[in-house]
Structures are given as structure tokens and as C-alpha cells.
Amino acid sequence: MREEKVTVVGAGIGGLTLAIALQRQGVDVEVCEQARELDEIGAGIGLFANGTRLLARLGLGPALDAHSCDPTEVIFRDGLGGARIASHVLAEGDWYRTEFGSRYSGIHRKDLQRILVDALEPGTIRLGRRLTGLTEEPGGTAAMHWADDTVSRSDVIVAADGIRSLVRPWVTGTDAVRYSGTSGFRGVVRVADLPSLPDPRAIQYWVGDGAHLLHFPIGPDYEYVTFLAVVESPKQWPDPERWRLPCTTEDALAPFRGWHPAVTEMIGALPHTERWGLFGLGPLPTWSRANVVLLGDSAHGMLPHHGQGANQSVEDAFALAEILTAEDGTPPAARLERYWRLRMPRAQRVQKVSWVTNRWLHIPDGPEVPERDALFRAVGTNLPWVHEYDAQSAAAGEDRTTAPAPATTH
Ligand SMILES: Cc1cc2nc3c(=O)[nH]c(=O)nc-3n(C[C@H](O)[C@H](O)[C@H](O)COP(=O)(O)OP(=O)(O)OC[C@H]3O[C@@H](n4cnc5c(N)ncnc54)[C@H](O)[C@@H]3O)c2cc1C
């Protein structure tokens, strides 16, 4: 496969990681991105060991280190009074790195994007190139149709075009998008502007009836936290064409009135103009058709409550690169099927727990609280199956099977 050409549609974390991994193996790869410039702004992201151990293999470890921090603990707190419900150490005693053999990285999205783009050969990314459709040609390959009315072909086409993928319905015959009944307000705030916040260096979930706030530190000096405040509204998403809706700061603050000052201080620290609908994908029958395959959110868009969407996209990228570059003479379509048959069960498992976690973060005072608290306390013992996994080894046929999924929030 090293002589053949791969076109990646979408320069998100998944598409960029795949392009780097393939290019390092000498594969001719282009990335076509609809945006005229790459401008990830105003949010952070958490990369866990299942993502960072792979990125380190591309030589990106030092760059990630220079822009990241390790959270001290994961803490669950009562959103109203602020009492600790449960916690587990992460950086203390180097627990997380020792346990999983790689770091956690809290990083600004724009820094991660720059690290990935800089790792590609110049000219790999073609900006302002929007895919408008695919057609299947005689011989069982697809032609790509672009917004500028051009048509192109490639040996392998990878649709890393995000949860609102144009390609997914063409590949699978279904869209499978589900609105979660929740929406979020997000932002990045300087810790110095949060005088009421205890443990600013921790990952913290502030939980309550029908809402929660998650925040974690990003950047090398623990100077900033990134947050996502989630509420159970609107019940129905009003506009299927737009997944972000205009809002006011008051819309973001109102559901948290009476919560701990650290929560209201954080949400109120910046103006809110957009409410993010939180969507996930249901199960798909396949991820490939002809020489086209889905990767990242286009295949398994999930709720963000495990911080795994981007990490799963990185796993996909390494698995696909490993399978495409194996020297075993297998034709492309069979390689694509091997990739998704490996990836689908794991991604679905993470999708499922992310969906279930949403409910546990929003339990009202009442009979379910002891069970919720027990799940939060078990976070350390329930972590490993997500974080220890090595997607590249799995794709290479080295046996790194995951443990059975516990009934868990993590
Ligand atoms: C609030 C929130 C918080 C999150 N926090 C975390 C976290 O802490 N950790 C984590 O791992 N994940 C997190 N995620 C999930 C993570 O952001 C996504 O899973 C990840 O970015 C998906 O990457 P991707 O490359 O698959 O898709 P995307 O990042 O969506 O990239 C898709 C790209 O394709 C381009 N594109 C789309 N259509 C076309 C077209 N027709 N032609 C050309 N280009 C096209 C788009 O412009 C875009 O650049 C979070 C998500 C949300 C919503």
C-alpha cells in the first residue's frame, strides 16, 4: 500500500494524526479541509495515555510536554455545597504515568492543532477544499466531488469529516445522529480569576440535579482551566441544521443559580454567545464502502463525558495506518474492513459508557445517590480498560485485549 495514494477528508485531530502516521511510513497522503484556515480557539482538550502513548511514537512527546500539564487528581464534588464525594490521585506519586506508561496531557486545542500541523510535510493540507459528494464508479472505487466543481480519485479515501459527516450516510446508508437532550456552555478561564475554586489543578466534576460542570487544567503552568457546563435542555434540539445556537450569558448561568460560587464564578467569567448541542451516534452497520472508510467522530461521535472523542480518533488513526502499511499484499477494501472490525467494538464501548455517564452526573438527591457515589469512588479501579489500550499493537495483531467493561462512569 505504500505506493498508493490516500486522501483524508478533514483536518481535525483524527485526520491530521492519520496523515502524520502515514507520511512517516512513506505513504503519499493529502488532507483536504473545507475551512480556509485552521483556527481551533477558545477551548482545551484532555489527551489520556491511550492517545499520548501513540502520539509519542510520532516523536511528538516533547512538544506535548512543553504545552501540557498533569492534573493532580480527579475529584467529584457536590455542585451546591462543594463537598468532595470521591477522588482519585493522578499526578501525585506519578500514579497515572506509572499505571498506564504514558502521560495525561491537558492542552489548549490550538496548541495541539499546531503540533500536529507542524509534524506534516509542507503542502500536505489543502485548505478551502470542501467535499460535496461521492459517486461509486465501475470497478468499485469512489470519485470525490468538490465544491469548486472538480472531481478527483484516490486509492483510499478516509472520511475524517467529524460528527456531522457528509460521507457517513453514503457509506452506511444511515446517519445515526442522536441528540442527547443536553447542551453545554464552554470556555477557558484564567485560574487567577477564580478565587473560590478549590483544587484548580485537578480534573473536577461538580454534579447536581440535571446539570454538571467539568473543568480541568490546560497549558504548561496550570494557568488556565477549560470547562464544560452541561444542562438538560432543550429537551428537543430545535434546528437540525445548526448544532450551536445563540445564547446569552444569563442562559448559561441560570441553571446553576444557587450552586457553589466556584461554579458560577467560572461560568460567569466570560461572555457566552453559543450553546453547544451535545450529540452522539448510534451503532452503524459498517464503516466502509468501496475504497472509502470512516475515522474519528464521523464513525463514533460520542458525548464528551469521558474525554475520549479525540483519543479514540487518535487510536483509529494509528490502527488504520498500521493496517494500511502492513506488507502483506491485502487489497485496500479488505484492509479497510479489517480496520473497522477491530475498531468498532472498542469505540462503541466507549460511546456507551459516555452516554451512561451523562445520567450519573445529573442524579437528583434521592435513592440513587449511594450508587452514584460508589461509582465515583470506583473511578480508579474502573479506569484501566480505556487507558491501557494500545491501538497500534492491537492492529499489528499483538494481543493487547481489553478487560470486560465494568458498570462504570469511567
Ligand atoms: C465540549 C466538548 C469537549 C470535548 N472534550 C474532549 C476531551 O477533553 N478529550 C477528547 O479526547 N475529546 C473531547 N471532545 C471530543 C473531540 O473534540 C472530538 O471527538 C474530536 O475533535 C474529533 O476529531 P475528528 O478529527 O474526528 O473530527 P473534527 O475535529 O470534527 O474534524 C473534522 C474536520 O473535517 C472538516 N470537514 C467536515 N466536512 C468536510 C467536508 N465536506 N469537506 C472537507 N472538510 C470537511 C471540518 O471542517 C473539520 O476540520 C470534546 C467534544 C466536545 C463537543
The ligand as an ORCA input file, in Angstrom:
! r2SCAN-3c Opt
* xyz 0 1
  C     -17.497     20.207     24.502
  C     -16.587     19.114     24.049
  C     -15.475     18.758     24.813
  C     -14.625     17.719     24.403
  N     -13.541     17.365     25.167
  C     -12.744     16.329     24.774
  C     -11.605     15.922     25.549
  O     -11.276     16.503     26.595
  N     -10.864     14.862     25.112
  C     -11.180     14.195     23.945
  O     -10.494     13.225     23.610
  N     -12.226     14.574     23.184
  C     -13.009     15.618     23.563
  N     -14.054     16.009     22.781
  C     -14.291     15.319     21.506
  C     -13.315     15.750     20.418
  O     -13.308     17.157     20.285
  C     -13.703     15.122     19.107
  O     -14.005     13.758     19.307
  C     -12.564     15.197     18.119
  O     -12.195     16.526     17.908
  C     -12.968     14.549     16.794
  O     -11.949     14.705     15.870
  P     -12.208     14.381     14.346
  O     -10.889     14.619     13.681
  O     -12.856     13.050     14.196
  O     -13.316     15.431     13.853
  P     -13.336     17.016     13.868
  O     -12.404     17.581     14.867
  O     -14.760     17.403     13.954
  O     -12.754     17.419     12.435
  C     -13.486     17.250     11.253
  C     -12.877     18.167     10.195
  O     -13.454     17.857      8.935
  C     -13.733     19.062      8.264
  N     -14.815     18.772      7.298
  C     -16.105     18.454      7.592
  N     -16.808     18.257      6.480
  C     -15.961     18.452      5.440
  C     -16.115     18.406      4.021
  N     -17.309     18.117      3.454
  N     -15.042     18.657      3.242
  C     -13.836     18.947      3.805
  N     -13.627     19.039      5.157
  C     -14.678     18.777      5.974
  C     -14.152     20.007      9.359
  O     -14.054     21.359      8.964
  C     -13.164     19.650     10.462
  O     -11.971     20.378     10.364
  C     -14.908     17.033     23.182
  C     -16.016     17.402     22.402
  C     -16.844     18.429     22.822
  C     -18.050     18.795     21.970
*
